[in-house]
């Protein structure tokens, strides 16, 4: 920043030069020179004006200079410190991991320069990977949340909306969920017990309780009340953070102990030397319970389903047997009515018996009588 005088055509004139560098990013620098000013006071006024102008420009450039990766990590830092409300460690980890995965081509780009082209490229990439529409919406919402955070914090300037704002998602045809029928469930458990498969107690408990994988892994004998025939479920194992935490819904619930499950637990307890109800395998702690299940099902000629689908099997079987939806929802720990409605639809509870009143097909006796009369006429 400097003011200097010089002679031009016999007249004394002044020149102002202002240089400003960013404190956030030293690579960012702005400068401006104004010449032929007729007085020192005019030069000083011009110097003040240029300082304000370049300061504003530098702020804009600083906002535009922050990469998408920088914004993500700033959000993570603030979320972990509790400044953004109650985010669990696993939720923060999931959000950051999904953005690093699905917006990997954005990371080095200035966040302010991300536009609809990048937004459409993100959606196309997820659809080509055959991700469910609900998952695409979930990641899209995460982008909106973190991009809006960047704008609110002044990390992203010069734009009003995130790159995915307003992008419409075309709903795909809904797939019928992969679950086992009651006969397939019986065959599955029969073969697992016959072969003395080490995972048999885990699979049987999942199918008789509807508990999630993490809840099964964390289940202890202190949680089982044999007198009341109840499991008091209050905790779950989180593989990503390697810790025992609350259930996914955040509250404890009771799960009935059926006679079959009671006998299984009593047998396990008689041989148990740990506080945990179920055997804990290395594959399970590594999150490979789905792989183990699919390999076994394929080996006995049954459809390969995910481990989480055992929970769906439990729910749909209860609903099909007439258990009220409100009770099933309570046992499984669902807060979302839409989730419950989905399983009701899978079980076909509302439609069951609706067509029993139809009587339109001719009976064999009626057809046979008409045939006999036809021959008599001839």
C-alpha positions as CSV (number, residue, x, y, z in Angstrom):
1,X,0.0,0.0,0.0
2,X,1.6,3.3,-1.1
3,X,1.0,6.8,-2.4
4,X,3.7,8.3,-4.6
5,X,3.9,11.5,-6.5
6,X,5.3,12.1,-10.0
7,X,5.5,14.9,-12.6
8,X,3.5,14.8,-15.8
9,X,3.4,17.6,-18.3
10,X,4.8,20.0,-15.7
11,X,2.1,19.1,-13.2
12,X,2.5,17.2,-9.9
13,X,0.2,14.1,-9.8
14,X,-0.3,11.2,-7.4
15,X,-0.6,7.4,-7.8
16,X,-2.1,5.0,-5.3
17,X,-1.2,1.3,-5.1
18,X,-3.0,-1.1,-2.8
19,X,-2.1,-4.8,-2.3
20,X,-4.1,-7.1,0.0
21,X,-3.4,-10.8,0.8
22,X,-5.7,-13.3,2.5
23,X,-5.0,-14.4,6.0
24,X,-6.9,-17.6,5.4
25,X,-5.2,-18.6,2.2
26,X,-1.9,-16.8,1.5
27,X,-2.1,-17.7,-2.1
28,X,-5.0,-15.3,-2.6
29,X,-3.9,-11.8,-3.4
30,X,-5.7,-8.8,-4.9
31,X,-4.2,-5.5,-6.0
32,X,-5.1,-2.2,-7.7
33,X,-3.4,0.9,-9.0
34,X,-5.0,4.3,-9.6
35,X,-2.9,7.1,-11.3
36,X,-3.2,10.8,-12.2
37,X,-4.8,11.9,-9.0
38,X,-4.5,15.7,-8.7
39,X,-3.9,16.1,-4.9
40,X,-2.6,14.2,-1.9
41,X,-6.0,14.4,-0.1
42,X,-7.7,12.9,-3.2
43,X,-5.1,10.2,-3.3
44,X,-5.8,9.3,0.4
45,X,-9.5,9.2,-0.2
46,X,-8.9,6.9,-3.1
47,X,-6.6,4.7,-1.0
48,X,-9.4,4.2,1.6
49,X,-12.0,3.5,-1.1
50,X,-9.7,0.9,-2.8
51,X,-9.0,-0.7,0.6
52,X,-12.7,-1.3,1.1
53,X,-13.2,-2.5,-2.4
54,X,-10.3,-5.0,-2.3
55,X,-11.3,-6.2,1.2
56,X,-14.8,-7.1,-0.1
57,X,-13.3,-8.8,-3.1
58,X,-10.9,-10.8,-1.0
59,X,-13.8,-12.0,1.2
60,X,-15.6,-13.2,-1.9
61,X,-12.5,-14.9,-3.2
62,X,-12.0,-16.6,0.2
63,X,-15.5,-18.0,0.1
64,X,-15.0,-19.2,-3.4
65,X,-11.6,-20.7,-2.6
66,X,-12.8,-23.2,0.0
67,X,-13.0,-26.7,-1.5
68,X,-15.9,-29.0,-1.0
69,X,-13.6,-31.2,1.1
70,X,-12.8,-28.3,3.4
71,X,-16.5,-27.6,3.9
72,X,-17.2,-31.2,4.7
73,X,-14.4,-31.3,7.3
74,X,-15.5,-28.0,8.9
75,X,-19.0,-29.5,9.3
76,X,-17.6,-32.6,10.8
77,X,-15.5,-30.6,13.3
78,X,-18.5,-28.5,14.4
79,X,-20.8,-31.5,14.5
80,X,-18.3,-33.4,16.7
81,X,-18.0,-30.5,19.1
82,X,-21.7,-30.3,19.5
83,X,-22.2,-26.9,17.9
84,X,-24.8,-28.2,15.4
85,X,-27.0,-30.1,17.8
86,X,-27.1,-33.7,18.8
87,X,-25.3,-35.8,16.2
88,X,-24.1,-39.2,17.2
89,X,-20.6,-40.3,16.3
90,X,-21.9,-42.9,13.9
91,X,-24.2,-40.4,12.2
92,X,-21.4,-38.0,11.6
93,X,-19.2,-40.8,10.3
94,X,-21.9,-42.0,7.9
95,X,-22.5,-38.5,6.5
96,X,-18.9,-37.8,5.9
97,X,-18.2,-41.3,4.5
98,X,-21.1,-41.1,2.1
99,X,-20.0,-37.7,0.8
100,X,-16.4,-38.8,0.3
101,X,-17.7,-41.8,-1.6
102,X,-20.5,-40.3,-3.7
103,X,-19.1,-36.8,-4.3
104,X,-15.4,-37.8,-4.6
105,X,-15.1,-35.9,-7.9
106,X,-16.1,-32.7,-6.1
107,X,-13.7,-32.8,-3.2
108,X,-10.9,-30.6,-4.7
109,X,-13.3,-28.2,-6.5
110,X,-14.2,-24.8,-4.9
111,X,-17.6,-25.5,-3.3
112,X,-19.0,-22.2,-4.7
113,X,-18.4,-23.4,-8.2
114,X,-20.4,-26.6,-7.9
115,X,-23.5,-26.4,-9.9
116,X,-26.4,-28.4,-11.4
117,X,-24.1,-30.3,-13.8
118,X,-22.2,-31.8,-10.8
119,X,-25.6,-32.4,-9.1
120,X,-26.9,-34.4,-12.0
121,X,-23.6,-36.3,-12.3
122,X,-24.0,-37.3,-8.7
123,X,-27.5,-38.6,-9.2
124,X,-26.6,-40.5,-12.4
125,X,-23.6,-42.1,-10.6
126,X,-25.8,-43.4,-7.8
127,X,-28.5,-44.7,-10.1
128,X,-26.0,-46.5,-12.3
129,X,-24.7,-48.2,-9.1
130,X,-28.4,-49.4,-8.6
131,X,-28.8,-47.7,-5.3
132,X,-32.3,-47.5,-3.9
133,X,-34.2,-44.3,-4.3
134,X,-34.5,-43.9,-0.5
135,X,-30.7,-44.1,-0.3
136,X,-30.2,-41.6,-3.1
137,X,-32.6,-39.2,-1.3
138,X,-30.7,-39.7,1.9
139,X,-27.3,-38.8,0.4
140,X,-28.9,-35.9,-1.5
141,X,-30.3,-34.5,1.8
142,X,-26.9,-34.8,3.4
143,X,-25.4,-32.7,0.6
144,X,-28.1,-30.1,1.1
145,X,-27.5,-30.0,4.9
146,X,-23.7,-29.6,4.6
147,X,-23.8,-27.2,1.7
148,X,-26.3,-25.0,3.5
149,X,-24.0,-25.1,6.6
150,X,-21.2,-23.8,4.3
151,X,-23.3,-20.9,3.1
152,X,-24.5,-20.0,6.6
153,X,-20.9,-20.0,7.9
154,X,-19.6,-17.9,5.1
155,X,-17.5,-20.7,3.7
156,X,-19.4,-20.7,0.4
157,X,-20.3,-17.3,-1.1
158,X,-21.9,-16.0,-4.2
159,X,-24.5,-18.8,-4.5
160,X,-28.0,-19.4,-3.1
161,X,-28.6,-23.2,-3.5
162,X,-26.7,-26.4,-3.2
163,X,-25.8,-28.3,-6.5
164,X,-28.6,-30.9,-5.9
165,X,-31.3,-28.4,-5.0
166,X,-34.4,-28.8,-7.2
167,X,-33.1,-31.9,-9.0
168,X,-36.0,-34.3,-9.4
169,X,-35.6,-38.0,-8.8
170,X,-37.6,-40.4,-10.9
171,X,-39.1,-43.1,-8.8
172,X,-38.1,-46.6,-9.9
173,X,-40.4,-49.5,-9.9
174,X,-40.5,-50.9,-6.4
175,X,-38.9,-54.3,-5.9
176,X,-40.6,-57.0,-3.9
177,X,-38.5,-57.4,-0.8
178,X,-36.3,-60.5,-0.4
179,X,-37.8,-62.4,2.6
180,X,-38.3,-66.1,3.3
181,X,-41.7,-67.8,3.4
182,X,-42.7,-69.8,6.5
183,X,-41.8,-73.1,4.8
184,X,-38.4,-71.7,3.8
185,X,-37.8,-70.4,7.3
186,X,-38.5,-73.9,8.7
187,X,-36.1,-75.5,6.2
188,X,-33.5,-72.9,6.9
189,X,-33.5,-73.5,10.7
190,X,-33.9,-77.3,10.3
191,X,-30.8,-77.5,8.1
192,X,-28.8,-75.1,10.3
193,X,-29.6,-77.2,13.4
194,X,-29.0,-80.5,11.7
195,X,-25.6,-79.4,10.5
196,X,-24.9,-78.0,14.0
197,X,-24.0,-74.7,12.3
198,X,-22.4,-72.3,14.9
199,X,-24.6,-69.4,13.7
200,X,-27.8,-71.4,14.4
201,X,-28.5,-69.7,17.8
202,X,-28.0,-66.2,16.2
203,X,-30.3,-66.9,13.2
204,X,-33.0,-68.5,15.4
205,X,-33.0,-65.6,17.9
206,X,-33.2,-63.1,15.0
207,X,-36.2,-64.9,13.5
208,X,-37.9,-65.2,16.9
209,X,-37.4,-61.7,18.1
210,X,-37.0,-59.3,15.1
211,X,-33.9,-57.8,16.8
212,X,-31.3,-56.0,14.8
213,X,-27.8,-57.4,14.3
214,X,-26.2,-54.9,16.7
215,X,-28.9,-55.6,19.3
216,X,-28.3,-59.4,19.1
217,X,-24.5,-58.9,19.4
218,X,-24.9,-56.8,22.6
219,X,-27.5,-59.0,24.2
220,X,-26.5,-60.1,27.8
221,X,-28.0,-62.6,30.2
222,X,-29.0,-59.7,32.5
223,X,-31.3,-58.5,29.7
224,X,-33.3,-61.8,29.8
225,X,-36.1,-62.2,32.4
226,X,-37.0,-65.8,32.5
227,X,-39.7,-65.3,35.1
228,X,-41.6,-62.7,33.0
229,X,-40.5,-64.3,29.7
230,X,-39.3,-61.0,28.4
231,X,-36.1,-59.6,26.9
232,X,-35.5,-56.0,28.0
233,X,-33.7,-54.5,25.1
234,X,-31.8,-51.3,25.8
235,X,-28.5,-51.4,23.9
236,X,-26.8,-52.2,20.6
237,X,-23.3,-52.7,19.3
238,X,-22.0,-50.2,16.7
239,X,-19.3,-51.8,14.5
240,X,-18.0,-48.5,13.1
241,X,-17.2,-47.0,16.5
242,X,-16.7,-50.4,18.2
243,X,-18.9,-49.4,21.2
244,X,-22.1,-50.5,22.9
245,X,-24.7,-47.7,22.7
246,X,-28.4,-47.3,22.9
247,X,-30.8,-48.9,20.4
248,X,-31.3,-47.3,17.0
249,X,-34.6,-45.8,18.2
250,X,-32.9,-44.4,21.3
251,X,-35.2,-46.1,23.9
252,X,-35.5,-49.5,25.6
253,X,-38.3,-51.9,24.7
254,X,-39.6,-55.3,25.7
255,X,-39.4,-58.3,23.4
256,X,-41.5,-61.4,24.3
257,X,-39.7,-64.6,25.0
258,X,-41.6,-67.3,23.1
259,X,-41.6,-70.9,24.4
260,X,-39.2,-72.0,21.6
261,X,-36.8,-69.2,22.3
262,X,-37.0,-69.8,26.1
263,X,-35.9,-73.4,25.6
264,X,-33.1,-72.3,23.3
265,X,-31.9,-69.7,25.8
266,X,-32.0,-72.1,28.7
267,X,-29.9,-74.5,26.7
268,X,-27.4,-71.8,25.8
269,X,-27.2,-70.6,29.4
270,X,-26.4,-74.0,30.7
271,X,-23.2,-74.0,28.6
272,X,-22.4,-70.3,28.8
273,X,-19.3,-68.9,30.5
274,X,-19.7,-65.3,29.3
275,X,-22.2,-62.5,30.1
276,X,-23.3,-62.6,26.4
277,X,-26.3,-64.7,25.3
278,X,-25.1,-65.4,21.8
279,X,-21.8,-66.6,20.5
280,X,-19.7,-63.7,19.1
281,X,-17.8,-64.5,15.9
282,X,-15.0,-62.6,14.4
283,X,-17.0,-62.4,11.1
284,X,-19.8,-60.7,13.1
285,X,-17.6,-58.1,14.7
286,X,-16.3,-57.3,11.2
287,X,-19.8,-56.8,9.9
288,X,-19.7,-60.0,7.7
289,X,-22.9,-61.6,9.1
290,X,-24.7,-61.1,5.8
291,X,-22.0,-62.9,3.8
292,X,-22.1,-65.9,6.2
293,X,-25.9,-66.1,6.0
294,X,-26.0,-65.9,2.2
295,X,-23.4,-68.6,1.7
296,X,-25.4,-70.9,4.0
297,X,-28.7,-70.2,2.3
298,X,-27.2,-70.7,-1.2
299,X,-25.8,-74.1,0.0
300,X,-29.2,-75.4,1.0
301,X,-31.0,-74.1,-2.1
302,X,-32.8,-71.2,-0.5
303,X,-33.0,-67.5,-1.7
304,X,-30.0,-65.4,-0.6
305,X,-31.3,-62.7,1.7
306,X,-29.6,-60.1,3.8
307,X,-29.2,-60.6,7.6
308,X,-31.5,-57.6,8.2
309,X,-34.2,-59.4,6.2
310,X,-34.5,-61.9,9.1
311,X,-36.1,-59.0,11.0
312,X,-38.5,-58.5,8.1
313,X,-39.3,-62.2,8.2
314,X,-40.2,-62.0,11.9
315,X,-42.5,-59.0,11.4
316,X,-44.3,-60.3,8.4
317,X,-44.9,-63.7,10.0
318,X,-46.4,-62.1,13.1
319,X,-48.6,-59.8,10.9
320,X,-49.7,-62.8,8.8
321,X,-50.7,-64.7,12.0
322,X,-53.0,-61.8,13.0
323,X,-50.8,-60.0,15.5
324,X,-51.9,-56.3,15.6
325,X,-49.6,-53.9,13.7
326,X,-49.2,-51.7,16.8
327,X,-47.8,-54.6,18.8
328,X,-45.4,-55.6,16.1
329,X,-44.3,-52.0,15.8
330,X,-43.7,-51.9,19.5
331,X,-41.7,-55.1,19.6
332,X,-39.5,-54.2,16.7
333,X,-38.9,-50.7,17.9
334,X,-40.1,-48.8,14.9
335,X,-41.0,-45.1,15.3
336,X,-41.8,-44.5,11.6
337,X,-45.4,-45.5,10.6
338,X,-44.3,-45.7,6.9
339,X,-41.9,-48.5,7.8
340,X,-44.7,-50.4,9.6
341,X,-47.1,-49.8,6.6
342,X,-44.5,-51.3,4.3
343,X,-44.3,-54.5,6.3
344,X,-48.1,-54.7,6.5
345,X,-48.2,-54.5,2.7
346,X,-45.5,-57.2,2.4
347,X,-47.5,-59.5,4.7
348,X,-50.7,-58.8,2.7
349,X,-52.7,-58.4,5.9
350,X,-55.2,-55.8,4.6
351,X,-55.9,-57.7,1.4
352,X,-56.1,-61.2,3.0
353,X,-59.5,-62.8,2.4
354,X,-60.9,-59.8,0.5
355,X,-61.8,-61.9,-2.5
356,X,-63.3,-64.8,-0.6
357,X,-66.8,-63.5,-1.3
358,X,-66.4,-64.0,-5.0
359,X,-68.4,-67.0,-6.4
360,X,-68.3,-66.9,-10.2
361,X,-66.6,-70.1,-11.4
362,X,-68.9,-73.0,-12.4
363,X,-68.6,-76.1,-10.3
364,X,-67.5,-79.4,-11.7
365,X,-71.0,-80.8,-10.9
366,X,-72.7,-78.0,-12.8
367,X,-70.5,-78.6,-15.9
368,X,-71.0,-82.4,-15.7
369,X,-74.8,-82.0,-15.5
370,X,-74.9,-79.8,-18.5
371,X,-72.8,-82.2,-20.5
372,X,-75.2,-85.2,-19.6
373,X,-78.3,-83.1,-20.6
374,X,-76.6,-82.2,-23.9
375,X,-76.2,-85.9,-24.7
376,X,-79.8,-86.6,-23.8
377,X,-81.0,-83.9,-26.1
378,X,-79.1,-85.4,-29.0
